[in-house]
Amino acid sequence: MHRFVTYVIDPIILVVFSAGFFLFMYGAVEMLINLNKGGDTKEGKQHMIWGIVGMLIMVSVEGIINLVAGTFGLDISGANVDTTTINNSTSNTFFK
């Protein structure tokens, strides 16, 4: 499962977030070009708005996934980290 998340899910999330960012940047450039020419900036503004909406949705989904995983104690990262040795070593250092 860890390989699937690392090699499939994470790149998909990155591509979709990047698409939202590039849509926002395209809208900003389009608006500035049309503003300079004295044209209509409505389409550029719409691209910027939808780019921001897409990025907010991706950040919200990531936050909801982390909230659910933290609430129910799920290990979605796939990392096998043994925290008992970390906790034992720090407790021995501070409370001797």
ZIVENDA-V862248 format. One record per residue. N is the residue number from 1. RES is the residue in one small letter. SS is DSSP state (A for helix, B for strand, O for the rest). PHI is phi as a letter, one per 20 degrees, with the letter a starting at -180 (999 if undefined). PSI is psi in degrees with one decimal (* if undefined). Layout:
n:N res:RES ss:SS phi:PHI psi:PSI
n:N res:RES ss:SS phi:PHI psi:PSI
//
This chain:
n:1 res:m ss:O phi:999 psi:-36.5
n:2 res:h ss:A phi:f psi:-40.5
n:3 res:r ss:A phi:f psi:-38.0
n:4 res:f ss:A phi:f psi:-45.2
n:5 res:v ss:A phi:f psi:-43.5
n:6 res:t ss:A phi:f psi:-43.1
n:7 res:y ss:A phi:e psi:-12.4
n:8 res:v ss:A phi:d psi:-58.0
n:9 res:i ss:A phi:f psi:-49.4
n:10 res:d ss:A phi:g psi:-44.8
n:11 res:p ss:A phi:f psi:-34.4
n:12 res:i ss:A phi:f psi:-43.8
n:13 res:i ss:A phi:f psi:-42.6
n:14 res:l ss:A phi:f psi:-40.9
n:15 res:v ss:A phi:f psi:-43.2
n:16 res:v ss:A phi:f psi:-42.0
n:17 res:f ss:A phi:f psi:-41.5
n:18 res:s ss:A phi:f psi:-37.6
n:19 res:a ss:A phi:f psi:-41.7
n:20 res:g ss:A phi:f psi:-40.5
n:21 res:f ss:A phi:f psi:-44.3
n:22 res:f ss:A phi:f psi:-32.0
n:23 res:l ss:A phi:f psi:-41.5
n:24 res:f ss:A phi:f psi:-46.8
n:25 res:m ss:A phi:f psi:-38.9
n:26 res:y ss:A phi:f psi:-43.1
n:27 res:g ss:A phi:f psi:-39.0
n:28 res:a ss:A phi:f psi:-45.1
n:29 res:v ss:A phi:f psi:-42.9
n:30 res:e ss:A phi:f psi:-41.7
n:31 res:m ss:A phi:f psi:-42.3
n:32 res:l ss:A phi:f psi:-38.2
n:33 res:i ss:A phi:f psi:-45.7
n:34 res:n ss:A phi:f psi:-32.5
n:35 res:l ss:A phi:f psi:-39.1
n:36 res:n ss:A phi:f psi:-34.1
n:37 res:k ss:A phi:e psi:-10.0
n:38 res:g ss:O phi:n psi:17.5
n:39 res:g ss:O phi:e psi:-169.7
n:40 res:d ss:O phi:e psi:130.9
n:41 res:t ss:O phi:d psi:8.6
n:42 res:k ss:A phi:f psi:-43.5
n:43 res:e ss:A phi:f psi:-39.5
n:44 res:g ss:A phi:f psi:-39.5
n:45 res:k ss:A phi:f psi:-39.9
n:46 res:q ss:A phi:f psi:-40.7
n:47 res:h ss:A phi:f psi:-40.4
n:48 res:m ss:A phi:f psi:-43.4
n:49 res:i ss:A phi:f psi:-46.3
n:50 res:w ss:A phi:f psi:-29.9
n:51 res:g ss:A phi:f psi:-43.5
n:52 res:i ss:A phi:f psi:-41.8
n:53 res:v ss:A phi:f psi:-43.2
n:54 res:g ss:A phi:f psi:-42.5
n:55 res:m ss:A phi:f psi:-39.8
n:56 res:l ss:A phi:f psi:-38.2
n:57 res:i ss:A phi:f psi:-43.5
n:58 res:m ss:A phi:f psi:-41.6
n:59 res:v ss:A phi:f psi:-39.2
n:60 res:s ss:A phi:f psi:-42.3
n:61 res:v ss:A phi:f psi:-44.1
n:62 res:e ss:A phi:f psi:-41.5
n:63 res:g ss:A phi:f psi:-41.5
n:64 res:i ss:A phi:f psi:-41.7
n:65 res:i ss:A phi:f psi:-44.6
n:66 res:n ss:A phi:f psi:-35.4
n:67 res:l ss:A phi:f psi:-46.7
n:68 res:v ss:A phi:f psi:-42.9
n:69 res:a ss:A phi:f psi:-40.3
n:70 res:g ss:A phi:f psi:-36.0
n:71 res:t ss:A phi:f psi:-43.6
n:72 res:f ss:A phi:e psi:5.4
n:73 res:g ss:O phi:m psi:32.2
n:74 res:l ss:O phi:e psi:143.4
n:75 res:d ss:O phi:d psi:90.9
n:76 res:i ss:O phi:e psi:-12.6
n:77 res:s ss:O phi:f psi:-25.5
n:78 res:g ss:O phi:n psi:-1.0
n:79 res:a ss:O phi:e psi:135.2
n:80 res:n ss:O phi:d psi:83.9
n:81 res:v ss:O phi:d psi:126.9
n:82 res:d ss:O phi:e psi:102.8
n:83 res:t ss:A phi:e psi:-8.3
n:84 res:t ss:A phi:f psi:-36.8
n:85 res:t ss:A phi:f psi:-33.4
n:86 res:i ss:A phi:f psi:-46.0
n:87 res:n ss:A phi:f psi:-39.7
n:88 res:n ss:A phi:f psi:-39.5
n:89 res:s ss:A phi:f psi:-36.2
n:90 res:t ss:A phi:f psi:-35.8
n:91 res:s ss:A phi:f psi:-33.8
n:92 res:n ss:A phi:f psi:-32.2
n:93 res:t ss:A phi:f psi:-42.3
n:94 res:f ss:A phi:e psi:-23.8
n:95 res:f ss:O phi:d psi:43.3
n:96 res:k ss:O phi:e psi:*
//
